[in-house]
C-alpha cells in the first residue's frame, strides 16, 4: 500500500514539473499577447454595447452654487462692523466690494449697536467714537473702504486667464446695499449677538432673518460669517428655507 502511494505521488510530482517547464519555455511576449487576446474576447462577449455613444455627463458645477451666472444676489450676514477692526468686519466688507465690482448684487447685513446701551458701541469702538444712526456708521465704513483699501486697483487686476471678463463695465466696489440688525455686546464671550428685545421693540421682528430685506432676488444666496454666533440665540426660521443656497 505504501509502495503504491509513493508511486502516485512521484507521478504527480513529475506532471507538475513538466507543466512548469512548459510555462517557463514559452516566451513572455507570446504569453502576454495570448492573455490580451483572451481578455479582448471575453470583454467583447460581456460588453455588447461597447460601440454605443457614452451617456451625457452632468455639469461639474451645480447651477445653484455658480456665482458667475448673471442675476445672482448674495446676502452676507456678519457679526461685526467697522470701526471695530476684526476679521468678521473687514473680511465681509472686502468680499462684498469684490463681488459688487464683478457685477454681483450684494446685500451686506451688519450688527447695529445702540449708542445709549452700556453693552453697545462703547464696548467695541475706540474712545470718543460713536454713531447716532446706522447711516452715519455706514458712511464712515464706505469712506474707509475707498481711502484705505484702494479697491479699484485691488480688484481691477486679473487673477487668472479670462478673469477680466468677469468684471462688468460700470460696476463699482461700493455698489452694494447695507442693512442692519439690532445687536448687543457680551463681555464674557467677547462677541456680538442678535438683540431680540430691541428687534421686537424697534424693528418689529422676532429673529434675525426677519430683519433682512425680502425684495425680489434677495433670497438667492446667503453667506454666514461666524454662523455659530449668528445661530446661538436664533430660534426663528431656517436659513435654508429663506434662501436657495
C-alpha positions in Angstrom: 0.0 0.0 0.0 2.8 2.4 0.9 4.6 1.5 -2.3 1.5 2.3 -4.5 1.1 5.6 -2.7 4.7 6.6 -3.3 4.3 5.8 -7.0 1.2 8.0 -7.3 2.9 10.9 -5.5 6.0 10.5 -7.7 3.8 10.6 -10.9 2.0 13.8 -9.7 5.3 15.5 -8.9 6.6 14.7 -12.4 3.5 16.0 -14.0 3.8 19.3 -12.2 7.4 19.6 -13.1 6.6 19.2 -16.8 3.8 21.9 -16.7 6.2 24.3 -15.0 8.9 23.6 -17.6 6.5 24.2 -20.5 5.4 27.6 -19.0 9.0 28.7 -18.5 9.9 27.6 -22.0 7.2 29.8 -23.6 8.4 33.3 -24.4 6.9 36.1 -22.2 5.7 38.2 -25.1 3.6 35.4 -26.5 2.1 34.7 -23.1 1.2 38.4 -22.7 -0.3 38.7 -26.2 -2.3 35.5 -25.7 -3.7 36.7 -22.4 -4.7 40.0 -24.1 -6.4 38.2 -26.9 -8.4 36.2 -24.4 -9.2 39.3 -22.4 -10.4 41.1 -25.5 -12.6 38.2 -26.5 -14.2 38.0 -23.0 -14.8 41.7 -22.9 -16.4 41.7 -26.4 -18.8 39.0 -25.2 -19.6 40.6 -21.8 -20.0 44.1 -23.2 -22.0 44.0 -26.4 -23.0 47.7 -26.1 -19.4 49.0 -26.2 -19.9 50.7 -29.5 -22.8 52.8 -28.2 -22.3 56.5 -27.6 -21.3 57.4 -24.0 -24.0 58.9 -21.8 -24.1 62.7 -21.5 -22.1 63.9 -18.5 -23.6 66.1 -15.8 -22.1 69.5 -15.3 -19.3 69.6 -12.8 -20.8 72.8 -11.1 -24.3 72.8 -9.6 -26.0 75.9 -11.1 -27.2 76.8 -7.5 -23.5 77.2 -6.5 -22.2 79.0 -9.6 -21.9 82.7 -8.6 -20.7 83.6 -12.1 -24.2 83.2 -13.5 -25.9 86.5 -14.3 -28.6 87.8 -12.0 -27.3 86.2 -8.8 -27.9 88.0 -5.5 -25.7 87.4 -2.5 -26.6 88.3 1.1 -23.7 88.4 3.5 -24.6 88.3 7.2 -21.8 89.0 9.7 -21.3 89.7 13.4 -19.1 92.8 13.4 -18.9 96.2 11.6 -16.2 98.9 11.2 -14.8 100.8 13.0 -14.4 97.6 15.1 -11.4 96.2 13.3 -11.8 92.5 13.5 -11.9 89.7 10.9 -15.6 89.5 10.8 -15.9 93.2 10.0 -13.1 93.6 7.5 -13.3 90.3 5.5 -17.1 90.5 4.7 -16.7 94.2 3.7 -14.0 93.3 1.2 -15.9 90.3 0.0 -19.0 92.5 -0.7 -16.8 95.1 -2.5 -15.2 92.4 -4.7 -18.5 90.8 -5.6 -20.0 94.2 -6.4 -17.1 95.1 -8.6 -17.7 91.9 -10.6 -21.3 92.9 -11.1 -23.0 90.7 -8.5 -25.9 92.2 -6.5 -24.8 92.2 -2.8 -26.6 92.9 0.4 -24.3 93.2 3.5 -26.1 92.7 6.8 -24.3 94.3 9.8 -25.0 94.5 13.5 -26.2 97.8 14.9 -25.1 98.7 18.4 -27.1 101.3 20.3 -25.0 104.3 21.4 -27.0 104.5 24.6 -26.6 100.9 25.6 -23.9 100.1 28.2 -23.1 97.0 26.1 -23.2 98.9 22.9 -20.8 101.0 20.8 -18.6 101.9 23.8 -17.6 98.3 24.3 -16.0 97.8 20.8 -15.2 101.2 19.3 -12.4 103.5 20.2 -12.9 106.0 23.0 -14.8 109.0 21.6 -16.1 107.1 18.5 -19.8 106.8 18.3 -22.6 107.0 15.7 -26.1 108.3 16.2 -27.6 106.4 13.3 -26.7 103.4 11.2 -26.5 105.7 8.1 -23.7 107.6 9.8 -21.7 104.5 10.6 -22.3 103.2 7.0 -20.7 106.4 5.7 -17.6 106.0 7.8 -17.3 102.4 6.7 -17.6 103.3 3.0 -15.1 106.1 3.4 -12.5 103.7 4.9 -13.2 101.3 2.1 -12.4 103.9 -0.5 -9.4 105.6 1.1 -7.6 102.7 2.9 -8.2 99.6 0.7 -7.6 101.1 -2.8 -10.2 98.6 -4.1 -10.0 100.0 -7.6 -6.5 98.6 -8.1 -7.1 95.6 -5.9 -10.0 94.2 -7.9 -9.1 95.5 -11.4 -6.0 93.2 -11.5 -6.8 89.9 -13.3 -6.0 86.9 -11.1 -6.2 84.3 -13.9 -6.7 84.0 -17.6 -10.0 85.3 -18.6 -10.7 86.8 -15.1 -11.1 90.2 -16.6 -14.2 89.0 -18.4 -15.9 88.6 -15.0 -15.7 92.3 -14.2 -18.6 94.1 -15.7 -18.2 97.6 -17.1 -19.7 100.4 -14.9 -19.7 98.3 -11.7 -18.1 99.9 -8.6 -16.9 98.3 -5.4 -19.4 100.5 -3.4 -22.4 99.2 -5.4 -23.7 97.1 -2.6 -26.6 97.5 -0.2 -26.1 97.7 3.6 -28.8 96.7 6.0 -28.6 96.5 9.8 -30.0 94.3 12.6 -30.0 95.0 16.3 -27.2 93.5 18.3 -25.6 93.6 21.7 -22.1 93.0 23.1 -21.5 90.2 25.5 -18.4 90.9 27.6 -17.8 87.4 28.9 -17.8 85.9 25.4 -16.2 88.9 23.7 -18.6 89.0 20.7 -21.9 90.3 19.4 -25.2 88.6 19.4 -28.6 89.4 17.9 -30.6 91.5 20.4 -34.2 90.1 20.3 -35.7 92.5 22.7 -34.7 95.5 20.6 -35.7 93.7 17.4 -39.2 93.2 18.7 -39.4 96.8 20.1 -37.7 98.8 17.3 -37.8 96.5 14.2 -41.0 94.5 14.9 -39.0 91.4 14.1 -38.8 88.1 16.1 -35.5 86.9 14.7 -32.5 88.0 12.6 -33.9 86.6 9.4 -37.0 88.9 9.6 -34.6 91.9 9.7 -33.3 91.1 6.3 -35.0 92.5 3.1 -37.5 90.3 1.3 -37.3 92.2 -2.1 -37.2 90.3 -5.3 -34.0 88.3 -5.7 -32.9 88.9 -2.0 -33.5 85.2 -1.2 -30.9 83.7 -3.5 -27.6 83.1 -1.8 -26.6 83.7 1.8 -23.1 83.7 3.3 -23.0 83.5 7.1 -19.9 84.8 8.9 -19.4 83.1 12.2 -22.6 81.0 11.8 -22.2 79.7 15.4 -22.6 83.2 16.8 -25.5 84.1 14.4 -27.4 81.0 15.5 -26.5 80.9 19.1 -29.7 82.6 20.2 -31.6 82.0 16.9 -35.0 80.4 17.4 -36.7 81.7 14.3 -36.9 80.3 10.7 -34.4 78.2 9.0 -31.8 79.8 6.7 -32.2 77.1 4.1 -35.9 77.8 3.9 -35.4 81.5 3.4 -32.5 81.3 0.9 -32.0 79.0 -2.1 -28.3 78.3 -1.2 
